[in-house]
Amino acid sequence: MATKEAFQKFLRYHTDDEVLINHLSAGCPRKDFLHLDMALTYLALGWPIIPIKKKSKKALIPWRKYQQQAPTREDVTGWWREKPQAGIGVVLGKNSGVFCVDIDGEQGEQTLKTVGIDFGQCQTVRQQTPRGRHYFFTYPNDGIPHLNFKGGEVRSDGHYVNVYPSIHPSGKRYRWIQSPFAAKPAPAPEALIEFANTERKKNIEQCHSNDSHLVQMGQRNNTLTSSAGSMRQRGMTEDEIFESLMTVNNNRCQPPLPEKEVRNIAHSVGKYEPGENTTTSSGIQLVNLSTVQSEKVEFLWYPRIPLGKVTLIDGDPGVGKSWLTVAIATAVSLGRGLPDCESSEPGNVLILSAEDGLSDTIKPRLESFRANCKRISAPSEPFYPGPKGV
């Protein structure tokens, strides 16, 4: 057993908080039990805590259920007896009653000062991190969204944060400046709440502006998954992603996906920490395939022409490629089933031709097939792809 003085010296190396030092050294526990003792102490405060891999930010357990409930004392004791040096994470949001602002040095401080937020004299629970500070505030009645900003992050529902005595991946230990045992988290500044809500709205609008076109069958799942990945990159939670995807799904997907499938996309993407998907130097969003939901391919003409895909009809001149195209357009306009396919509702057709004239070639061919020309459209002039596309 260590002497009380030696243990206090050990604690002062990691924290200046005398209230915390006196609390921990009262029973003079062995250093091996420091993490367990701290975990139980946080639990007594009502904070839902989870074990974190040593020198990491990765949870050792499936943790999302602790957004709605706190672990039991038996849970916590079992976790840290199995992994005595595991770090400690606090699940943030409504259940814990706290959220955190992560400031990475002067850049983060300056970003907030530009919108009238100055943490310089902020008297709330806070800890030193290897790159800056964590400020803890009470969770607002109306909530506060997660937000990534230049030089920092607002972490709330759907997130957790490492706390003392966890060790950062850099090898440095988190260190309380003012612990939750010496003071209570202060109410969040109104300017901070307004800043987070305003920036979240901008992020959602930006995500939607990147996907303003109608989404046809065969493209819906990929489009929504890509949008969800972009939102997750910006730090949005599963519920926020779902709410936004439902707006896109209902307004632009033809036809909309079932709500359950949209929920599955949001849930799958929401399992990943923000930033796990990447963007290339040319701005292309890369999506981890483990976040993509499989979707059955729908066909216009099984198994030859899938819906929502590009199909090429290739052959020598004069073998009937154009006539086949006219026959397919006719079948769609009349709702007639193609060979080996059942009939369906009549559909609209757009013909793009860089070779044949409308009045002397395309229209006569359609008439010879008795197509419903009211459902068929074409550009008024021959179609020519240009440097900027069609």
BAGU-60454 format. One record per residue (C-alpha): residue number from 0; residue in one letter; chain; x, y, z. Coordinates in Angstrom, 2 decimals, padded with zeros to 5 digits. Each point is the difference from the previous one (the first is absolute). Layout:
BEGIN
+-----+-----+-------+---------+---------+---------+
:   n : res : chain :      xx :      yy :      zz :
+-----+-----+-------+---------+---------+---------+
: NUM :   a :     A :       X :       Y :       Z :
...
+-----+-----+-------+---------+---------+---------+
//
This chain:
BEGIN
+-----+-----+-------+---------+---------+---------+
:   n : res : chain :      xx :      yy :      zz :
+-----+-----+-------+---------+---------+---------+
:   0 :   m :     A :  000.00 :  000.00 :  000.00 :
:   1 :   a :     A :  001.26 :  003.46 : -000.80 :
:   2 :   t :     A :  000.20 :  002.65 :  002.68 :
:   3 :   k :     A : -002.58 :  002.75 : -000.12 :
:   4 :   e :     A :  002.68 :  002.62 : -000.73 :
:   5 :   a :     A :  001.48 : -002.02 : -002.87 :
:   6 :   f :     A : -003.42 : -000.56 : -001.52 :
:   7 :   q :     A : -000.85 :  003.70 :  000.28 :
:   8 :   k :     A :  003.28 :  000.82 : -001.74 :
:   9 :   f :     A : -000.97 : -002.37 : -002.79 :
:  10 :   l :     A : -003.42 :  001.66 : -000.33 :
:  11 :   r :     A :  001.43 :  003.54 : -000.04 :
:  12 :   y :     A :  002.05 : -000.98 : -003.02 :
:  13 :   h :     A : -003.31 : -000.41 : -001.86 :
:  14 :   t :     A : -002.32 :  002.59 :  001.55 :
:  15 :   d :     A :  000.03 :  003.27 :  001.97 :
:  16 :   d :     A : -003.46 : -000.70 :  001.41 :
:  17 :   e :     A :  000.50 : -000.39 :  003.78 :
:  18 :   v :     A : -003.60 : -001.13 :  000.50 :
:  19 :   l :     A :  000.59 : -002.92 : -002.34 :
:  20 :   i :     A :  003.41 : -000.76 :  001.54 :
:  21 :   n :     A : -001.44 : -000.12 :  003.52 :
:  22 :   h :     A : -002.91 : -002.14 : -001.16 :
:  23 :   l :     A :  002.18 : -002.58 : -001.71 :
:  24 :   s :     A :  002.70 : -000.13 :  002.65 :
:  25 :   a :     A : -002.41 : -000.37 :  002.92 :
:  26 :   g :     A :  000.16 : -003.77 : -000.24 :
:  27 :   c :     A :  003.47 :  000.05 : -001.55 :
:  28 :   p :     A : -000.78 : -002.58 : -002.72 :
:  29 :   r :     A :  002.66 : -001.74 : -002.05 :
:  30 :   k :     A :  000.82 :  001.75 : -003.26 :
:  31 :   d :     A : -001.17 : -003.13 : -001.84 :
:  32 :   f :     A : -003.53 :  000.74 :  001.24 :
:  33 :   l :     A :  000.02 :  003.71 : -000.88 :
:  34 :   h :     A : -002.02 : -000.47 : -003.20 :
:  35 :   l :     A : -002.63 : -002.16 :  001.68 :
:  36 :   d :     A : -000.30 :  002.39 :  002.94 :
:  37 :   m :     A : -000.39 :  002.98 : -002.33 :
:  38 :   a :     A : -002.53 : -001.87 : -002.15 :
:  39 :   l :     A : -002.16 : -000.73 :  003.04 :
:  40 :   t :     A :  000.37 :  003.60 :  001.14 :
:  41 :   y :     A : -001.25 :  001.34 : -003.35 :
:  42 :   l :     A : -002.85 : -002.51 :  000.11 :
:  43 :   a :     A : -001.01 :  001.35 :  003.42 :
:  44 :   l :     A : -000.31 :  003.45 : -001.61 :
:  45 :   g :     A : -002.60 : -001.44 : -002.37 :
:  46 :   w :     A :  002.29 : -000.04 : -003.03 :
:  47 :   p :     A : -000.46 : -002.99 : -002.35 :
:  48 :   i :     A :  003.54 : -001.29 : -000.46 :
:  49 :   i :     A :  001.57 : -002.56 : -002.31 :
:  50 :   p :     A :  003.45 : -001.66 : -000.20 :
:  51 :   i :     A :  002.40 :  001.31 : -002.66 :
:  52 :   k :     A :  002.92 : -001.87 : -001.52 :
:  53 :   k :     A :  003.28 :  001.11 :  001.60 :
:  54 :   k :     A :  001.70 :  002.86 : -001.87 :
:  55 :   s :     A : -002.96 :  000.20 : -002.35 :
:  56 :   k :     A : -003.39 :  001.60 : -000.53 :
:  57 :   k :     A : -001.72 : -003.27 : -000.96 :
:  58 :   a :     A : -002.64 : -001.46 :  002.31 :
:  59 :   l :     A :  000.63 : -003.55 :  001.21 :
:  60 :   i :     A : -003.71 : -000.84 :  000.06 :
:  61 :   p :     A : -003.14 :  000.71 : -002.06 :
:  62 :   w :     A : -000.85 :  003.27 :  001.68 :
:  63 :   r :     A : -003.00 :  001.57 : -001.71 :
:  64 :   k :     A : -002.57 : -001.42 :  002.42 :
:  65 :   y :     A :  001.61 :  002.15 :  002.70 :
:  66 :   q :     A : -001.41 :  003.04 : -001.76 :
:  67 :   q :     A : -003.30 : -001.03 :  001.62 :
:  68 :   q :     A :  001.16 : -001.68 :  003.20 :
:  69 :   a :     A :  002.91 : -000.04 :  002.42 :
:  70 :   p :     A :  002.09 : -003.14 :  000.56 :
:  71 :   t :     A : -000.33 : -001.72 :  003.35 :
:  72 :   r :     A :  002.70 : -000.04 :  002.65 :
:  73 :   e :     A :  000.45 : -003.71 : -000.78 :
:  74 :   d :     A :  000.50 :  000.82 : -003.71 :
:  75 :   v :     A :  002.68 :  002.57 :  000.79 :
:  76 :   t :     A :  001.82 : -002.21 :  002.51 :
:  77 :   g :     A :  000.05 : -002.88 : -002.49 :
:  78 :   w :     A :  001.33 :  002.16 : -002.85 :
:  79 :   w :     A :  002.93 :  001.40 :  001.96 :
:  80 :   r :     A :  000.89 : -003.21 :  001.80 :
:  81 :   e :     A :  000.37 : -001.56 : -003.44 :
:  82 :   k :     A :  001.90 :  003.03 : -001.40 :
:  83 :   p :     A :  001.47 :  001.88 :  003.01 :
:  84 :   q :     A :  001.79 :  002.59 : -002.17 :
:  85 :   a :     A : -002.94 :  000.71 : -002.31 :
:  86 :   g :     A : -000.78 :  003.64 : -000.57 :
:  87 :   i :     A : -003.31 :  001.55 :  001.04 :
:  88 :   g :     A : -002.52 :  001.52 : -002.39 :
:  89 :   v :     A : -003.02 :  002.09 :  001.01 :
:  90 :   v :     A : -003.02 : -000.42 : -002.29 :
:  91 :   l :     A : -001.27 :  003.49 : -000.72 :
:  92 :   g :     A : -003.46 :  001.37 : -000.61 :
:  93 :   k :     A : -003.41 :  000.02 :  001.60 :
:  94 :   n :     A :  000.49 : -003.12 :  002.15 :
:  95 :   s :     A :  003.23 :  001.21 :  001.62 :
:  96 :   g :     A : -001.20 :  003.60 :  000.24 :
:  97 :   v :     A :  003.26 :  001.37 : -001.42 :
:  98 :   f :     A :  001.59 :  000.81 : -003.33 :
:  99 :   c :     A :  003.57 :  000.96 : -000.82 :
: 100 :   v :     A :  001.79 :  002.61 : -002.10 :
: 101 :   d :     A :  003.37 : -001.28 : -001.22 :
: 102 :   i :     A :  002.42 :  002.86 : -000.72 :
: 103 :   d :     A :  003.22 : -000.76 : -001.85 :
: 104 :   g :     A :  002.23 :  002.89 :  001.01 :
: 105 :   e :     A : -000.16 :  003.63 : -001.09 :
: 106 :   q :     A : -001.67 : -000.72 : -003.34 :
: 107 :   g :     A : -003.11 : -001.36 :  001.70 :
: 108 :   e :     A : -000.06 :  002.88 :  002.48 :
: 109 :   q :     A :  000.22 :  002.52 : -002.85 :
: 110 :   t :     A : -002.81 : -001.66 : -001.97 :
: 111 :   l :     A : -002.35 :  000.35 :  002.96 :
: 112 :   k :     A :  001.11 :  003.57 :  000.74 :
: 113 :   t :     A : -001.07 :  001.03 : -003.51 :
: 114 :   v :     A : -003.60 : -000.87 :  000.97 :
: 115 :   g :     A :  000.23 :  001.61 :  003.44 :
: 116 :   i :     A :  000.94 : -003.06 :  002.10 :
: 117 :   d :     A :  003.00 :  000.32 :  002.34 :
: 118 :   f :     A :  000.94 : -002.92 :  002.24 :
: 119 :   g :     A :  003.01 :  001.84 :  001.43 :
: 120 :   q :     A : -001.71 :  000.72 :  003.32 :
: 121 :   c :     A : -002.57 : -002.78 : -000.18 :
: 122 :   q :     A : -000.62 : -001.55 :  003.45 :
: 123 :   t :     A : -001.24 : -003.46 : -000.74 :
: 124 :   v :     A :  001.25 : -003.58 :  000.17 :
: 125 :   r :     A :  002.97 : -000.28 : -002.35 :
: 126 :   q :     A :  003.00 : -002.20 : -000.68 :
: 127 :   q :     A :  003.32 :  000.35 : -001.78 :
: 128 :   t :     A :  000.53 : -002.08 : -003.13 :
: 129 :   p :     A :  003.24 : -000.52 : -001.92 :
: 130 :   r :     A : -001.14 :  002.55 : -002.60 :
: 131 :   g :     A : -002.29 :  002.30 :  001.96 :
: 132 :   r :     A : -002.90 : -000.21 :  002.43 :
: 133 :   h :     A : -003.38 : -001.61 :  000.56 :
: 134 :   y :     A : -002.73 :  002.25 :  001.43 :
: 135 :   f :     A : -003.04 : -001.73 :  001.52 :
: 136 :   f :     A : -003.42 :  001.68 :  000.14 :
: 137 :   t :     A : -003.46 : -001.06 :  001.13 :
: 138 :   y :     A : -002.14 : -001.41 : -002.80 :
: 139 :   p :     A : -002.58 :  002.63 : -001.15 :
: 140 :   n :     A : -003.71 : -000.74 :  000.29 :
: 141 :   d :     A : -000.38 :  000.16 : -003.79 :
: 142 :   g :     A :  003.23 : -001.87 : -000.64 :
: 143 :   i :     A :  003.03 :  001.05 : -002.00 :
: 144 :   p :     A :  001.21 : -001.61 : -003.25 :
: 145 :   h :     A :  003.43 : -001.47 : -000.58 :
: 146 :   l :     A :  002.21 :  002.32 : -002.02 :
: 147 :   n :     A :  003.49 : -000.01 : -001.49 :
: 148 :   f :     A :  001.47 :  003.48 : -000.38 :
: 149 :   k :     A :  003.45 :  001.33 : -000.84 :
: 150 :   g :     A :  002.25 : -000.92 :  002.91 :
: 151 :   g :     A : -002.61 : -001.77 :  002.07 :
: 152 :   e :     A : -003.15 : -002.02 :  000.44 :
: 153 :   v :     A : -003.27 :  000.09 :  001.92 :
: 154 :   r :     A : -000.69 : -003.54 :  001.21 :
: 155 :   s :     A : -003.49 : -000.88 :  001.12 :
: 156 :   d :     A : -002.54 : -002.78 : -000.61 :
: 157 :   g :     A :  001.48 : -003.02 : -001.74 :
: 158 :   h :     A :  003.54 :  000.65 :  001.21 :
: 159 :   y :     A :  002.29 : -000.60 :  002.96 :
: 160 :   v :     A :  003.20 :  001.59 :  001.26 :
: 161 :   n :     A :  003.04 : -001.40 :  001.82 :
: 162 :   v :     A :  000.61 :  001.32 :  003.52 :
: 163 :   y :     A :  002.71 : -000.27 :  002.65 :
: 164 :   p :     A :  001.85 : -002.36 :  000.58 :
: 165 :   s :     A : -000.30 : -001.12 : -003.66 :
: 166 :   i :     A :  003.15 :  000.17 : -002.11 :
: 167 :   h :     A : -000.15 :  001.75 : -003.37 :
: 168 :   p :     A :  001.36 : -001.84 : -003.10 :
: 169 :   s :     A :  002.97 :  002.40 :  000.24 :
: 170 :   g :     A :  000.94 : -001.61 :  003.31 :
: 171 :   k :     A : -000.98 :  003.01 :  002.11 :
: 172 :   r :     A : -002.63 : -000.28 :  002.72 :
: 173 :   y :     A : -003.14 :  002.13 :  000.14 :
: 174 :   r :     A :  000.20 :  002.33 :  002.99 :
: 175 :   w :     A : -002.77 :  001.71 :  001.94 :
: 176 :   i :     A :  000.35 :  003.76 :  000.41 :
: 177 :   q :     A : -003.31 :  000.22 :  001.85 :
: 178 :   s :     A : -001.58 : -003.37 :  000.66 :
: 179 :   p :     A : -003.71 : -000.83 :  000.33 :
: 180 :   f :     A :  000.69 : -000.65 :  003.71 :
: 181 :   a :     A :  001.10 :  003.60 :  000.60 :
: 182 :   a :     A : -002.71 :  001.68 : -002.08 :
: 183 :   k :     A : -003.07 : -000.74 : -002.08 :
: 184 :   p :     A : -000.12 :  000.54 : -003.77 :
: 185 :   a :     A : -001.23 :  003.51 : -000.75 :
: 186 :   p :     A : -003.00 :  000.74 : -002.24 :
: 187 :   a :     A :  000.94 :  000.28 : -003.67 :
: 188 :   p :     A :  000.45 :  003.57 : -001.31 :
: 189 :   e :     A : -002.93 :  001.02 : -002.18 :
: 190 :   a :     A :  002.43 :  001.12 : -002.71 :
: 191 :   l :     A :  001.47 : -003.52 : -000.11 :
: 192 :   i :     A : -003.43 : -001.62 : -000.42 :
: 193 :   e :     A : -000.94 :  002.46 : -002.74 :
: 194 :   f :     A :  003.34 : -000.58 : -001.76 :
: 195 :   a :     A : -000.44 : -003.80 :  000.04 :
: 196 :   n :     A : -003.59 :  000.13 : -001.28 :
: 197 :   t :     A :  000.82 :  002.51 : -002.75 :
: 198 :   e :     A :  003.01 : -001.94 : -001.27 :
: 199 :   r :     A : -001.93 : -003.29 :  000.08 :
: 200 :   k :     A : -002.69 :  001.54 : -002.21 :
: 201 :   k :     A :  002.67 :  001.19 : -002.44 :
: 202 :   n :     A :  001.54 : -003.48 : -000.10 :
: 203 :   i :     A : -003.34 : -001.65 : -000.79 :
: 204 :   e :     A : -000.75 :  002.55 : -002.74 :
: 205 :   q :     A :  003.43 : -000.59 : -001.51 :
: 206 :   c :     A : -000.51 : -003.77 :  000.00 :
: 207 :   h :     A : -003.36 :  000.41 : -001.73 :
: 208 :   s :     A :  001.32 :  002.49 : -002.55 :
: 209 :   n :     A :  002.51 : -002.62 : -001.15 :
: 210 :   d :     A : -002.85 : -002.41 : -000.82 :
: 211 :   s :     A : -002.75 :  002.13 : -001.54 :
: 212 :   h :     A : -000.97 : -002.32 : -002.89 :
: 213 :   l :     A : -002.73 : -002.62 : -000.01 :
: 214 :   v :     A :  001.21 : -003.44 :  001.06 :
: 215 :   q :     A : -001.34 : -002.89 : -002.05 :
: 216 :   m :     A : -000.44 : -003.65 :  000.95 :
: 217 :   g :     A :  003.38 : -001.72 :  000.04 :
: 218 :   q :     A :  001.78 :  003.13 :  001.26 :
: 219 :   r :     A : -001.93 :  000.70 :  003.19 :
: 220 :   n :     A :  002.01 : -002.09 :  002.43 :
: 221 :   n :     A :  003.39 :  001.16 : -001.25 :
: 222 :   t :     A : -001.07 :  003.65 : -000.05 :
: 223 :   l :     A : -001.42 : -000.06 :  003.53 :
: 224 :   t :     A :  003.01 : -001.91 :  001.33 :
: 225 :   s :     A :  002.38 :  002.52 : -001.56 :
: 226 :   s :     A : -002.00 :  002.88 :  001.51 :
: 227 :   a :     A : -000.02 : -001.74 :  003.37 :
: 228 :   g :     A :  003.78 : -000.45 : -000.15 :
: 229 :   s :     A :  000.45 :  003.71 : -000.70 :
: 230 :   m :     A : -002.23 :  000.89 :  002.95 :
: 231 :   r :     A :  001.87 : -002.38 :  002.30 :
: 232 :   q :     A :  003.27 :  001.59 : -001.10 :
: 233 :   r :     A : -001.43 :  003.28 :  001.29 :
: 234 :   g :     A : -000.75 : -001.62 :  003.36 :
: 235 :   m :     A : -003.78 : -000.41 : -000.32 :
: 236 :   t :     A : -001.63 : -002.68 :  002.17 :
: 237 :   e :     A : -002.02 : -002.98 : -001.21 :
: 238 :   d :     A : -003.33 :  001.70 :  000.77 :
: 239 :   e :     A :  001.06 :  003.20 : -001.76 :
: 240 :   i :     A :  001.15 : -001.98 : -003.03 :
: 241 :   f :     A : -003.28 : -001.95 : -000.09 :
: 242 :   e :     A : -002.08 :  003.19 :  000.18 :
: 243 :   s :     A :  001.95 :  001.56 : -002.85 :
: 244 :   l :     A : -000.04 : -003.17 : -002.14 :
: 245 :   m :     A : -003.77 : -000.27 :  000.35 :
: 246 :   t :     A : -000.34 :  003.50 : -001.45 :
: 247 :   v :     A :  002.14 : -000.98 : -002.99 :
: 248 :   n :     A : -001.77 : -003.35 : -000.33 :
: 249 :   n :     A : -003.52 :  001.46 :  000.01 :
: 250 :   n :     A :  000.78 :  002.96 : -002.26 :
: 251 :   r :     A :  002.39 : -001.45 : -002.56 :
: 252 :   c :     A :  000.02 : -003.81 : -000.07 :
: 253 :   q :     A : -002.24 : -001.44 : -002.73 :
: 254 :   p :     A : -001.61 : -001.93 :  001.62 :
: 255 :   p :     A :  001.06 :  000.60 :  003.64 :
: 256 :   l :     A :  001.68 : -002.83 :  001.87 :
: 257 :   p :     A : -001.92 : -001.52 :  002.95 :
: 258 :   e :     A :  000.68 :  001.86 :  003.24 :
: 259 :   k :     A :  001.56 : -003.14 :  001.50 :
: 260 :   e :     A :  002.67 : -000.08 : -002.73 :
: 261 :   v :     A :  000.84 :  003.67 :  000.56 :
: 262 :   r :     A :  000.30 : -000.68 :  003.74 :
: 263 :   n :     A :  002.36 : -002.91 : -000.74 :
: 264 :   i :     A :  002.23 :  002.29 : -002.08 :
: 265 :   a :     A :  000.14 :  002.61 :  002.76 :
: 266 :   h :     A :  000.67 : -002.67 :  002.63 :
: 267 :   s :     A :  002.76 : -001.65 : -002.02 :
: 268 :   v :     A :  001.83 :  003.24 : -000.79 :
: 269 :   g :     A : -000.56 :  001.33 :  003.54 :
: 270 :   k :     A :  002.04 : -002.87 :  001.47 :
: 271 :   y :     A :  003.19 :  001.56 : -001.31 :
: 272 :   e :     A :  001.89 :  002.82 :  001.64 :
: 273 :   p :     A :  000.02 :  003.29 : -001.96 :
: 274 :   g :     A :  002.90 :  000.09 : -002.42 :
: 275 :   e :     A :  000.29 : -003.75 : -000.64 :
: 276 :   n :     A : -001.05 :  000.50 : -003.62 :
: 277 :   t :     A :  002.41 :  002.14 : -002.01 :
: 278 :   t :     A : -000.03 :  002.60 : -002.74 :
: 279 :   t :     A :  002.62 : -000.05 : -002.76 :
: 280 :   s :     A :  002.11 :  003.03 : -000.93 :
: 281 :   s :     A : -002.35 :  000.59 : -002.96 :
: 282 :   g :     A : -003.03 :  000.15 :  002.31 :
: 283 :   i :     A : -001.41 : -003.47 : -000.71 :
: 284 :   q :     A : -001.81 : -001.48 :  003.02 :
: 285 :   l :     A :  001.13 : -003.56 :  000.76 :
: 286 :   v :     A : -002.55 : -002.21 :  001.76 :
: 287 :   n :     A :  001.04 : -003.02 :  002.05 :
: 288 :   l :     A : -001.86 : -002.94 : -001.58 :
: 289 :   s :     A : -000.90 : -001.38 :  003.43 :
: 290 :   t :     A : -002.41 :  002.97 :  000.27 :
: 291 :   v :     A : -001.77 : -000.77 : -003.32 :
: 292 :   q :     A : -003.30 : -001.84 :  000.18 :
: 293 :   s :     A : -000.52 : -002.67 : -002.67 :
: 294 :   e :     A : -002.93 :  000.66 : -002.35 :
: 295 :   k :     A : -001.71 : -002.27 : -002.50 :
: 296 :   v :     A :  000.49 :  001.00 : -003.64 :
: 297 :   e :     A : -003.23 :  000.95 : -001.79 :
: 298 :   f :     A : -000.28 : -000.63 : -003.76 :
: 299 :   l :     A : -001.78 :  001.65 : -002.89 :
: 300 :   w :     A :  000.72 : -003.12 : -002.05 :
: 301 :   y :     A :  001.32 : -002.93 :  002.01 :
: 302 :   p :     A :  002.89 : -000.82 : -000.10 :
: 303 :   r :     A :  001.08 :  002.40 : -002.72 :
: 304 :   i :     A : -000.84 :  003.58 :  001.06 :
: 305 :   p :     A :  000.19 :  000.88 :  003.73 :
: 306 :   l :     A : -001.80 :  003.10 :  001.24 :
: 307 :   g :     A :  002.18 :  002.91 :  001.06 :
: 308 :   k :     A :  003.07 : -001.30 : -001.85 :
: 309 :   v :     A :  001.64 :  000.65 : -003.38 :
: 310 :   t :     A : -000.54 : -002.73 : -002.62 :
: 311 :   l :     A :  001.92 : -000.03 : -003.28 :
: 312 :   i :     A : -001.44 : -001.60 : -003.14 :
: 313 :   d :     A :  002.93 : -000.91 : -002.25 :
: 314 :   g :     A :  000.11 : -001.49 : -003.50 :
: 315 :   d :     A :  001.09 :  000.46 : -003.60 :
: 316 :   p :     A : -001.72 :  002.62 : -002.17 :
: 317 :   g :     A : -003.35 : -001.09 : -001.41 :
: 318 :   v :     A : -000.73 : -002.81 :  002.47 :
: 319 :   g :     A : -002.92 :  001.89 :  001.59 :
: 320 :   k :     A :  001.30 :  001.84 :  003.07 :
: 321 :   s :     A : -002.13 :  003.09 : -000.67 :
: 322 :   w :     A : -003.10 : -002.09 : -000.76 :
: 323 :   l :     A :  000.48 : -001.92 :  003.28 :
: 324 :   t :     A :  000.20 :  003.30 :  001.85 :
: 325 :   v :     A : -003.25 :  001.15 : -001.63 :
: 326 :   a :     A : -001.68 : -003.28 :  000.97 :
: 327 :   i :     A :  001.07 :  000.41 :  003.63 :
: 328 :   a :     A : -001.20 :  003.62 :  000.05 :
: 329 :   t :     A : -003.34 : -001.10 : -001.44 :
: 330 :   a :     A : -000.47 : -002.73 :  002.61 :
: 331 :   v :     A :  000.74 :  002.44 :  002.83 :
: 332 :   s :     A : -002.34 :  002.67 : -001.38 :
: 333 :   l :     A : -002.85 : -002.51 : -000.28 :
: 334 :   g :     A :  000.70 : -001.93 :  003.20 :
: 335 :   r :     A :  000.51 : -003.21 : -001.97 :
: 336 :   g :     A :  002.32 : -002.59 :  001.43 :
: 337 :   l :     A :  003.23 : -000.69 : -001.85 :
: 338 :   p :     A :  000.72 : -003.64 : -000.97 :
: 339 :   d :     A : -000.31 : -002.29 :  003.03 :
: 340 :   c :     A : -001.18 :  002.94 :  002.15 :
: 341 :   e :     A : -003.44 :  000.90 :  001.35 :
: 342 :   s :     A : -001.84 :  003.16 : -001.01 :
: 343 :   s :     A :  000.37 :  003.09 :  002.18 :
: 344 :   e :     A : -001.28 :  003.57 :  000.28 :
: 345 :   p :     A :  000.81 :  002.18 : -003.05 :
: 346 :   g :     A :  003.18 :  002.02 :  000.49 :
: 347 :   n :     A :  001.67 :  003.07 : -001.49 :
: 348 :   v :     A :  002.91 : -000.23 : -002.45 :
: 349 :   l :     A :  002.72 :  002.52 : -000.88 :
: 350 :   i :     A :  001.82 : -000.66 : -003.29 :
: 351 :   l :     A :  003.43 :  001.59 : -000.48 :
: 352 :   s :     A :  001.30 : -000.34 : -003.56 :
: 353 :   a :     A :  003.13 :  001.47 : -001.56 :
: 354 :   e :     A : -000.70 : -001.54 : -003.41 :
: 355 :   d :     A : -003.68 : -000.35 : -001.00 :
: 356 :   g :     A : -002.45 :  002.81 : -000.66 :
: 357 :   l :     A : -003.23 :  000.20 :  001.99 :
: 358 :   s :     A : -002.44 :  000.58 : -002.88 :
: 359 :   d :     A :  001.50 : -002.19 : -002.72 :
: 360 :   t :     A :  001.31 : -002.96 :  001.99 :
: 361 :   i :     A : -000.86 : -000.26 :  003.70 :
: 362 :   k :     A : -003.70 :  001.00 : -000.16 :
: 363 :   p :     A : -000.81 : -002.25 : -003.03 :
: 364 :   r :     A :  001.63 : -002.99 :  001.69 :
: 365 :   l :     A : -001.99 :  000.57 :  003.19 :
: 366 :   e :     A : -003.24 :  000.34 : -001.98 :
: 367 :   s :     A :  000.72 : -003.25 : -001.83 :
: 368 :   f :     A :  000.15 : -001.69 :  003.41 :
: 369 :   r :     A : -003.16 :  001.87 :  001.14 :
: 370 :   a :     A :  001.79 :  001.51 :  002.99 :
: 371 :   n :     A : -001.75 :  002.45 :  002.34 :
: 372 :   c :     A :  001.92 :  003.07 : -001.16 :
: 373 :   k :     A : -001.61 :  002.15 :  002.71 :
: 374 :   r :     A :  002.31 : -001.78 :  002.44 :
: 375 :   i :     A :  003.14 :  000.36 : -002.12 :
: 376 :   s :     A :  002.17 :  003.14 : -000.09 :
: 377 :   a :     A :  003.24 :  001.02 : -001.69 :
: 378 :   p :     A :  002.17 :  003.14 : -000.26 :
: 379 :   s :     A : -001.14 :  002.28 : -002.82 :
: 380 :   e :     A :  003.45 : -000.22 : -001.62 :
: 381 :   p :     A :  002.44 : -002.90 : -000.44 :
: 382 :   f :     A :  001.63 : -001.03 :  003.22 :
: 383 :   y :     A :  003.75 :  000.71 :  000.27 :
: 384 :   p :     A :  002.02 : -000.61 :  003.18 :
: 385 :   g :     A :  002.35 :  002.93 :  000.65 :
: 386 :   p :     A :  003.03 :  000.70 :  002.23 :
: 387 :   k :     A : -002.29 :  000.68 :  002.98 :
: 388 :   g :     A : -002.21 : -003.02 : -000.59 :
: 389 :   v :     A : -003.50 : -000.19 : -001.44 :
+-----+-----+-------+---------+---------+---------+
//
